[in-house]
Amino acid sequence: MSKKIAKYLILTGEKMDEIKYKLKLIKKEIDFRKKDNFLDKYNTGKIVHKKQLEFHKCLKKNRWVFGGNRSGKTECGAVETVYLARGIHPYRKNKPVSCWVVSLSKQVQRDVAQEKILHYLKRQWIEKIVMTKGRQDSAESGIIDFILVRNVFGSLSKIGFRSCDQGREKFQGASLDFVWFDEEPPFDIYMECKMRILDRQGELFGTMTPLKGLTWVYNEIYLNEHCDENVWSIQMEWADNPFLNPKEIEEMSKSMSQEELESRRYGKFMQCGGLVYNSFDENVHVIEPFDLPNDWQDNISIDPGLNNPLAAHFYARDYDGNVYVVAEHFEKGKEVDWHAQKIKEIAAKLNWKTNRNGFLEALIDSAACQRTLASTKNVVELFYENGILTNPRVNKDMFAGINIVKRYLRDASGKTHLFIFKNCVNLIREIKSYWWGDGDNPIKKDDHCLDEMRYYLVGLTQDKVLSEKKTDVQKDKEKLMRMLSKKY
């Protein structure tokens, strides 16, 4: 026995057996707390769910996870709620909060969101549980009205529960710091909840599997058709969840149709007919802007419009033939000189190349050659007067163009050759909302960016074909064919 321990025993009068017993109790309490504290174990081991962490790190005020069943999306919402209620969010400014958790029905609340929150809330963190139905000492089997949570500031946070089947009126009156939607709410309830967070400058987040088709969430959140800078979304699929067994994924996939897989595995919005560019993946094809080498600059492509939007994009190519969409101009209701000025402003920021006469060069829809009764000059001529030399000789074959775009999105070996800077928001929105309609034709709606991108990519393919060197045998065959055609 060391002298220090002997001296401690003399001073305290404790025997070694008593000390061992106390240490055993302390260890037991530590083990109990570790066992009960699932929040500390969340995404902290050797295996982490990267997309869950991406959701928690995002600082936007309106965040959504579109995920397949069992992709880990609900876990995100529950942990985010407990982080904020406890005041221990690792990436946000913390404070005491009042919030709602919104489920589709009371039964779904009990079986999903409520169960997940109780799983991550340690018992000593709970000050009080008020029940709508059931007993407080068995809250997990009843319906909770609200939970008072002890936060790290020495005060209380309130987690309230609501269900969509109660109707919009039940969502009035409260002032909240945030709302978590577990699955897709009706639009009127979503808007009512937006009012609840207004005075506190609060936030919304949702976790859902898009099983209802192209609802308001598709336009408002996924497409972000209003270009709201506070809106953010991410898609999760089974393969993103590192805790799912690959063999189990394979077996589940075999039991589902392709349509079910798109929604239930990949968390994608579906419509009869399907997406035209169904291989488009924001996580792969949309990238952060970076400074391009000047010799990557390739061309500008324009789809003209007056009442309809005029869309223009700047395209670059690297040494491997990969295409980068680096800048965007998109506006409607303006004259050509206004558009030309905006395009030149973007070009100046990018230090974009000009021809020897100082003109910018661009592709443009051949419809720009047509004159209207309101003007004696066509759009090509008007752009030329404003310092932009446009080439209207573009291939407008839609089906060939769509197939070429698809090859750039993902070739036969699965490689990607088309990358879009995230500031090109209208192009990204149009790709995500381009659907096949009746008669094997895409629905003619919101395709202005897609048209001019198609012209550009088809032009690259044509240039490649024209630039291929012909062999002597090929030349002889072509000469013979010309002679025979003249003869017959």
PyMOL commands that set and color helices and strands:
alter all, ss='L'
color gray80, all
select helices_A, chain A and resi 3-12+16-36+38-41+50-57+73-86+106-120+123-125+136-141+164-166+168-171+187-196+216-222+238-240+246-254+258-265+282-285+294-296+336-350+366-369+379-385+398-409+425-432+438-440+448-467+472-487
alter helices_A, ss='H'
color red, helices_A
select strands_A, chain A and resi 62-67+98-103+126-133+143-150+156-163+178-182+203-208+231-236+286-287+297-303+310-317+323-331+360-364+388-391+418-421
alter strands_A, ss='S'
color yellow, strands_A
deselect
rebuild
show_as cartoon
